[in-house]
Amino acid sequence: DDLLKAKMWDYLGLTRIYTKRKGSPPDLEEPVVLSEIRKGTKLKSLCANVSSELLRDFNYALVWGTSAKHSPQRCGLNHKLDDEDVVQIVTKTIKQQQQDKNYTLLAQQYQDKHSKKRLEAKKHKQKQLRG
């Protein structure tokens, strides 16, 4: 049964990547599964799989496992991950984000999105009170 599963994983080109938060042990219960066939097994694919904002704010990653030359290895988005690697993603600091050329545009989009939600919620509440 386990041999069959292992063969299927190899045939499909699936890779299990475990995530880790700073200061805590890795989460070995729920891996992020990447596929060489679909989006690839690089750190960029992992970030995109988790969140587009994580990809945008990516600074570097610390990698433990067979793909790393030493543990942990500081890696960029193009680092190819191996099965059962452990990854801790480090995002840019606020100061680094502010130095980004698109920061003002992103901040304005965020503000517009949330002010629109607040306005809609206010209108909805007023409608409920009247009706």
Protein Blocks (a to p, Z undefined) as FASTA:
>chain_A
ZZmmmmmmmmnopacdddddehiacdfkbccdddfklnopafklmmmmmomklmmmpcbd
cdedjkbmbdcddddfklccdehiacddddddfklmmmpmklmmmmmmmmmmmmmmmmmm
mmmmmmmmmZZ
